[in-house]
Amino acid sequence: MPTDTKSFAIARWAALVWVLTWFPLYTWFWGWQNMLHLCDVSVVIACLGLWFRQSLLVSSQALLAPLVGVLWSLDVGWRIATGHHLVGGTEYMWDAHYALWVRLLSCFHIVLPVVLLWALEILGYDRRALAFETSITGILLIFSRLLSPQLNMNYAFQDPLLHRTWGPAPSHLMVILAGCIAIFFWPTHVVFLRAFPAARGAGPAISNPQKGEEAKKWQRTPPRT
């Protein structure tokens, strides 16, 4: 457990209040199926990670949130500036059927990445996050495939770029999962291994083998008397 600080204590309570407020509101207005979105699941897992001070939970969602947050912000900003979407995915922000304050709840895409990166400085980065987040994504893709094709939840039916289906369901889901790993998870994982300290109990960071060898050498050396 890291040394508790006032700022982290505030962040923990803020995360708890947020998820207890945001989750029921989002479910009520957008429907339970919407909560299977990878970014929405990420909010819940990240808040739980902050509350319980679990580096694995925080680290896994930090693999996704920063780049998704950048893309979301760019698309919203482009729409405001030009009247057109840059990459798409934020069309709902202009859906007047929903109150503006409800749509503005999606601004967590801006705040969440900053909070998670800050939390990694305190909790450390857990290198198991890559496998954990890959598993979560794979499970969500399978459940998304059980929903209506019109929803195209998590792009389980058509990819976001070419808007095509890559063969039968297993093949398509593997393509989407591989794309998530290649574009989001793996590059961020490599950066985090070097940018943040290793989480306690997660083993030594693989990016610093020399430090690991030095630590082992120090342990083998008997103390001077």
Number of C-alpha atoms within 10 A of each C-alpha: 12 12 7 10 10 8 8 17 14 11 17 19 13 15 22 17 12 15 17 13 11 18 16 13 14 18 13 10 13 14 12 12 13 16 18 17 16 19 18 17 17 23 23 20 18 29 27 18 22 24 18 13 21 19 28 25 24 30 29 28 28 28 27 22 27 21 17 16 20 14 19 21 16 17 20 22 15 15 19 11 10 9 10 14 17 16 15 16 13 19 12 12 18 13 11 9 7 13 12 12 8 14 18 10 13 17 13 17 21 17 13 21 22 15 16 23 21 13 21 22 14 19 25 25 30 28 23 17 22 20 14 15 23 19 13 14 20 17 11 18 24 15 14 23 19 10 14 11 13 8 14 15 23 23 22 27 26 19 18 15 9 7 10 12 16 16 11 9 14 12 12 20 25 15 17 22 19 15 13 17 21 12 13 17 24 16 12 18 23 15 12 23 19 14 13 17 17 22 24 14 9 15 11 17 19 14 13 11 11 10 13 14 11 11 11 11 11 11 10 9 8 8 7 4 3
